[in-house]
Amino acid sequence: MRSLGFDDITLVPRVVSNIESRDDISTKVRAMSVPIVAAPMKDVCDGTVAFRMERLGGMGIIHRFMPINEQIECWKHSRQSDNMHGSACAIGINGDSVERFHALREVGCKIFCIDTANGANAKLAKVIESLGHGMSVDEIGFIVGNVASKECYQWLDSLPHVIAIRVGIAGGAACTTKNATGISYGMVSSIMECASVKKNALLIADGGIQEPRDMCKAIAVGADMVMLGSCIAATSDSPAELVKQDGKFVKVYHGSASFEIQKEYRNNPKYIEGRVRFLEYEGESLEDLVTRFSDGLRSSMSYFNAKNLDEFRAHATWEEK
């Protein structure tokens, strides 16, 4: 079976649309009005980006590559209004993960992303069981992953307190997993396969989304929302360092498993599955980026006579290129 990526398919409308305006279209997913999540990466989502993502209708997951007290301050910064639907914080499954979890819970955080490359890991299930013990779904929710197959998705979907699952392995711009491990699966194929067994958790397409068209395709074939990394890192609002290279400004983008990131929290890191990239900087703001993506999605939905995301997934048709 062919492994399909975003560039391998094109959406083809086969319905007559009666939608007169994109303003009649809703892209809401539960409390979010825009189905976009900022990735829990050092150069992508800090407290400022999480705050701005919430104001724009999306969600930010504050990265974990900082001391616990700094992540707490970032979370507090992201919560500048009691009316906000709630940003999330990333934790790991080793090291200070338990201490970090309880410290963040103490200040009010309820949504946690257990940030690990291989989500289909028995240790992750033990961590969820331990951290969520005695709490209701209203008190705690976990975003987990990453996985790429229906078997692994189904296993995660059966675990308590799991509210969303990140789907995609080796699809990120700064990821070198396929070179290091031989593991990869096209994002379209991964999303479709995992969506076929989805029951409880939301499906987050995570990897390879560079343009609005990629988000449209991801949601059309089964995703509930998408996670953006490098796109957000390249904006003027991101925490990524802005430097001048060959006469042009670029943003420095580190993969979470790159040596530069790992050396900050591990002694003598030896196994690397990420790299550093230099992203072209054009001065686009986070608001402009989210608007550009959400406008593209609503426009695509209008071609398929879809007033909401459920109708979009039901009506959308596509062909292999």
N, C-alpha and C positions, 0 to 999 in steps of 0.2 A: 504494500500500500504506500502511495506517495505521501511524503511528509510535506504538508502545505503551510507556507508562511503567508504573511500579508501581501507580499508582492506576487503571489501565485494565483490569487483570485481577484475578481472584480465584481462589484455588486451590479445586478441587472434588474431594474424595475419591470414588473410584469402586471402591474395593477394601474387602474385609473385613479388618480388622487383627487379627492374633493376638499383638500386642505387649502384654504385661501391665504393663510398667513402663518409664518413660522411662530408668531406669538400665540397661536392656538395649540402649540406643541409643548408637552411637559417632558423634561428629562429627569424627573425626580426618582430617586431611589431611597426609600424610607425617609429619613430626615434630611437627606442631601438633595439639593435641587440640581446639582451638576454631578455626573457620575465619574469624578476624577479624584484620585488619591495621590498625594505627594509621597514619594518613596522614602523610607526611613534610612536615608544615606546622609553622610556628613555634609556633602556639598549640595544637598537638595532641601532638606527640611529641618529647620530649627524652630524655635518658638515663634519668630516673626513670620515665617512662611506658613506655619500651622495656623496662626491667627488670621492671616490674609486669605488662606485657602477657605477657612470657615466662612469668612465674610463674603466670599465669592460663591458660596454654596457647595463647595467640595469638602475634602478632609485632608489634613496633614498628619503624618505619623512622625513624631519627633525622634530623631535617630538616637542611638545608644552609645555612640563613640565619644563619650564625655564622662566626667565624674558624675556621680549620682546627684550631688547638690546642684550642679549646673543643669541637668535634665529637669530637675524639679522646678528651677527658676524658669526654664524654657516653657514648661507646661503651664506654670502660673501666668506667664506672659501671653500665652495663647488663649487664656481664659479671661479676657478683659471684659466680658459681658456674660451675665448669667443666662442670657437668652440663646447662647451658642449651643449647637447640638453636640459638641464634644469632640475634641481632637484626641489622638491616641499617642501612646508612647511605646517605643520598641524596647524589648528586653531580649536577652539571649537565653540559652539553656545551660550555660556553664558559668563559672566564675561568680560574679556578684549578682547574678540574675534574681535570686530570691530576695536578697537585701534590697535591690533596686525596685522590685515589684512592690514590696511592702512599704517602702518609702514613698513611692508614687501613689499607692492606694491611700496612704495616710493623708495626702493633700487633696484627694478627690478624684484621681484618675480612675476611670472604669473600663476603658478600652485599651487592650495591650496587644501589640504585635510581637509574637514570638518569632524573632528574626533569625532564621537559620536557612542555609542553602538547601538542605534536604529535609523537607517537611515530613516525609514518610519515615519517621524515626521513632522507635519505641520509647526512647527517652523523652521525646516531646510529649507523648501521651501521659507519662508519669509526672512531668512538670505540670501539665494542665490539671491532672487529678489532684495534685498536691496544692497548687495555688488556688484552685477554684473550690476546694473542699468546704462544704457548709454554706456556700453562697448561691444565690439564685441568678438566673440569666439577667435580671434587671440590675444586679449588683456588679457583675463582671462579664466581660466578653473578650474573646481571643480572636485575633486575626492570625492565621497560620499559613504555612507553606514553606518553600515552594514545591509544587508537584507538577507533573506533566501528563499523567495517565489516569484513566478512570478508576483503576484499582486503588491507587494511592489517594485520589480525591475522595472516593467512597469511604475509605478508612478514616480520613480526617473528618468527613462530614458526619460520622457517627459518634464523634467524641463530644462530651458535654462542654457547654459554654463556647463552642466554636461558632462564630457569627459570620466569618468570611474566610475564604481560602485563596491564596495567591497561586495562580496557574501560570507556568512558564519556567523552563529551565534552559539556560544558555542563550536567552534572547536579548539580554540587556546590552547596551552600547559599550559598557566597560567590563563585560563578563567574558572570561576566557575558559569557562567550564568545559565546553566541547573540545577545546584543544588539550586540556589537562586530563579529561576523563573519557572522552569519546561519547559523552552523553549529550544529546540534543534532540529536540522534536519541534517541528514547525508550530508556530503559535496558533494558527488556524486549526490545525489538526488537534493540538492539545486542548484548546477551548471547546471544540465540538465534542471531543471524546469525554471530557470532564462534565460538560453540560448535560450529556446524555444520562448521567447518573445523579445529577444534583437533586437534593431533597430539601436540605435545611439551610445550609450556609450560602452566603452570596459568593459569586465567582468573580474574582478580580483578575483581569488579564494583566500580567506583569512581565513586560519585556518586549523590546522591539517597536514600541509605539513612538514614532517620530513626527507624524503629521496627523491632522484630523481624520484623514481617510483611514488610517490604521485603527483609530478608535471606532470609527463607524463600522469597519469590518469586524472588529473584535466583538462589539455588542450585537451586531447582526447575526453572528454565528453562535451566540450563546452567553457571552459575558454580561454580568450585571453592571460592572464598572471597570475602569482601567487605572493602572498605576503608572505615573510618569516619573522618570528619573532625570535623564540628560536634558530633556526639554526644559524642565524647571531649573536645573542647574545653570542653564545658559541665560536665564533671565536676569534682569537688573536687581531683582529682589532676593535672589538666592544667596546663601552663605558661601558659595564657591568663590575662591580667590580670583580676582581680575588682574591679569598680567598682560604685558605687551610682548609679543613674539613676532619677529620678522616684520616689524612696523604695524602690526595689527593687534587689537585687543582680543584676548581669549579668556574664557573661564576654565579653571583647572578642575577636572572632574575625576574623582577617585572611585574606583569600584570598591564595594564594601569588603571584598576579600583580597584587595590589592596589598602589596607589601607595605606601602606607606600608611594604610589604615591599620593593618594588623599589628604593626610594630608598636603602635600606641597603646595597645591593650594586651599584647602577648609578648613573652620573652622569646627572642630568636625565632620568629615565624619562618617555617620552612615550606609549607604547602600553600601555594598561591593560586587563586582562581579569579583574579581580577587585575585590572591595569589602570593606568592613568591616561586620560585623554584630554586634549585641549579643544574646547568647544568654541566655535565661532561666536563672537559676541556682537550683537546688532542693537543692543539697548532695549529689547522688548521687555516690557514689564510682565509680572505674573498675571495681572488683571487682563492685559492684552492677550496673553497666551490662553488663558482660560476662556476668554470671550471668543477667540478664534476657533478653539476646539469645539466649544458648545454651539457656536453658530454653524459650524460644519456639520455637526451631528444633527441638529434640527433640520437643516437643509436636506440632508440625506433621508431623514425620516419622512419629510414631506413627499418625496418621490414615491414612497411606499405606502402612502395614505395611513401613516401611523401617528396617532396623537400622543402616544406614550411609549415607553421602552418595551413593554410587553407586546404591544401591537407591532412594533418594529421587528422584534425577533420572530413574530409569527408571520409577518408579511414579506420579510426580506428574502430575496432570491439572489443567487450568485453563480458564477461560472468560473471554471479554471481557465487561466490564460493559456 
